[in-house]
Amino acid sequence: MSSSISTATGASALASKRSVFQQNGRPTVSSARTPSSLRMASVEELKQVVGYKSIDDYVTSGMVVGLGTGSTAYFAVERLGQKLASGELKDIVAIPTSIRTKEQAESLNIPLVTLDTHPVLDVAIDGADEVDPDLNLVKGRGGALLREKMVEVQAKKFIVIVDDSKMVEGLGISGAMPVEVTPFCWEHSLKRLKECESLAGCDAKLRMDGEKPYVTDNDNYIVDLYFETPIKDAEKAAADMINMVGVVEHGLFLNMTTAVLIAGKNGVEVKLK
């Protein structure tokens, strides 16, 4: 099981909000005293808080850093670019997990490498679609699950950044659990997923982009699985999926997380594995 501690945010770019998230060095916890600006903090503001904090707290000069993909990871990449530009961080190289993250990093002059030359990362930072009490994850609703897992499994530390809406009691209940499949005979793969005993009760749908199938950065398709109740045995489901010929990768990220930074109305809570 995970343990948790509460901490106030520390991103300098959010200094104007610091009094909202911090009072006398501690998170503000009394709803009666919580300023209205905190109660009304937008999801985007919460994402920025944890994105910036992940870089401030877990990245130091000389590191190899994995850069996640998605609306929360965007702010971590932004913060890394800021700290490199200011000289606060030096000698950093980074590995992006998608084409769009690569483009963002390049626009911020973040030096990029690949797993081919840097197969071990000091830290990887990314968002998640779901986080359960044991810090297992569903990821990939943004379509980058294969590259995300390839990079993040190679990191000494994997830091997950979310807002509190992503915390769930069981995996698979808040939306799609994505599975990347080959375009070749994708209907066959979809049928096998739907018939898999460890995925019993799921509805399987090919992800679409308008009138055409959604295509990943790796030129594959995604089958989204939808559940009415949590996945009963995520370990078994993960093993069954990855052993299906035609399945490239799945969105269950199990036993990988080092810490989860969770932004909520009272500040940032850190859950440790």
Order of alpha helices (4+ residues) and beta strands (2+ residues): beta-alpha-alpha-alpha-beta-alpha-beta-alpha-beta-beta-beta-alpha-beta-beta-alpha-beta-beta-beta-beta-alpha-beta-beta-beta-beta
